[in-house]
């Protein structure tokens, strides 16, 4: 019986061949046959997808996203880049107790005089009538452009361009000055006659008693408020007791108004210390009110000596800070200081003003931002720190450079921000 190829292939090898070929092998006889044996075909290979023309594509989307990330990162670094110096100024708090002398608008410690006035009115029922001939009155500022003080005696006349004459009832001394910066004082003037004709608005005044001398052109006066109270005739009136009963209330109202007016009148950069002002009250003539009422009036005037903040701070620092050597300083919390004049009389009546100070003062060194920026420009962080530690006005400094790897300040000082922080007082 003829044998086939399958008969001589082991079963395990036959199963492996069947799995590879997918078909069973052909059967051959063992006898010699002139017909050539069939050829052995290898198993077909898996189909291969055609390769796209032009090769692999460039990842444009990924590259665009990467560029956007780089651009945004650079923008953020640019936006937050910069140089800043945060300065905490030197501060010294100490108790002051000493004497000082100031000179009017001159010297290391100058002073100036500020005057404000207000009028309070209280309307009360009339009790009778009276014949009155009251002069108008008001406040003027007298100027002296001479280089020497000018004294004006009691009853000195001041004349308006219309020929109306007013007089002072107390002598005054006007400090020396110049034509560009004349000395000045304020004074109350009274009309030479009674009557409403003298109730005029703000005006210029000359001093007739100086006519014929050079002083006539250099001593003059101005008013900034109206003259008031002039009356002649019959009017409703009240008793003196009624007027006195209204006085306390009028003074209390005036005290508040004068304080507010004075605070507003203090020049910028000047300080008004407690005790540096005086207040005076003066009853004004009554006037007819609405209906059958009488207007009881009182005028209050406050005069104060004021000092430039920096000049006063320097004078105090020389007394209480042993290491102080004239740097620019200022005072804070001046309400804790009390001023007591060492001479009597109206403030500013002479060219010098002596006083004592007592209380707690806080002296703060001023920071010149331009100087700080110029000093650190182009310096490394370490060099800038060493440099600023030698500035007496700098208590501490925080240096900020961005981005974080920057270690040198810009060469241009205008590109450096200087911030001044508040400081706790040091004893």
Phi, psi and omega in degrees: 000124184297148181251143179264171179294327180296335183287336183256355177270129179301147182304320182294321179290326181294321179294323179295318179293322178296322180293323180287319185273334183081354178222161178282150180289154178293154180264131178242150175269156181275352180279161180284130182229138180286347180282128182296144181294150179295146179286153181264115181268130178289155180297143181296143179276162179291144179296140181253127179292143181291140180284132181297148180290148176086000178082194184287137182285148178282137183280076183300320181298315180296318180296321179296318178297318179298318178296319178298317180298317179296317181296316179296318180298317178296320178297318179296316179297321179293317182295325183259011177277159179152179180224133183219143175237119177260116185255131168258112186288156175292135182226139179224123176250130182208162177273132182253134174206098183191173180257147181221155175228126179248155179242137185298115176052034180201166174080184181291330178234086179277163174221162175222164181242132179239134180232135174228153176219151180220157177238132177248144183230136175232122181269125181228157180297140179291146180247340180193191174235163181208155172269128184228151174216074188268137175279146172290156179212163180183185184250136175236159171250124182260130183248148178226111180265011176277159179275004176233152179298155179234123177264136175239124186279169177305140180073014174301137183272146172231128188242136177277164176302337179272002177090004177285136186248133174236156182228152171269149181255000176223146178292150177223156174238121180265125182298159177293160179194203176226174179294329179275335180219074183289151170289159183206153170217161175251151181207157176266133179240154183232140180296148180291338181224159173281163176123158184285347180300335183268001176279076186257165176278186178307142187208166170263154181223145169251169178247096184303329182295344180261003183298138182097351178244165178297331182295339182301323181273346186253350177241121185205176183216158176219150171242145179249353177233165184285152168280141186214165175096355180289129181203145175215121181143197180264137182212160174296154181214169176230166181286164178296327179296322178294319177299314180296327179293332180274347188298315183299316180294321179293319179295320179297318179294320180292323181301316179293316180295320181294320180297316179294318180295323180293317179301322179287335184272346180296127182299152179298135180090356179255161178234144174247118183265149173303132181095353183268007182233155175233149182234137176230146179238142182218123176296139176255158178302143176295160174220159180291132177262194178287145181064226180257040181253161176240132175270110175272129188237152174213139177249139176241143179229134177241129177240131185225147171264127180238153184234147170299132184305311185295320181295318179292321178298320178297316180299321179289318182298323178298331181274324190250347181246109186296330183267004185288137182224034171095012179292164179288124183222170177214163178258143169235160179056049181290348179293348179274357178259147177236129179258136176231116179296145179262356176233151179272170179107175181294140178302135177078014180288341178233176183284341178241156182220112179263142182200163173245151176239141175215144179127180182274131178238142175245116181256125181241130179287135178281145181252125175267102184299323180295319179295318180296313181297320179293328182289323185266351182301130179077358181271153172287164180304314183294318180295321179295319179298315180295319181296312183291334178294343178266000177276120182296335181278353182258114175280316176205157181220135175249120182260128182237119177238131177228143001293173193297337182275353179291136181233002183228138178285152178300152178290331181274115181300333181291345178270005180249124178268132178244121178246137180253124182258158176288156181228151174282136180299144176247143182275000000 
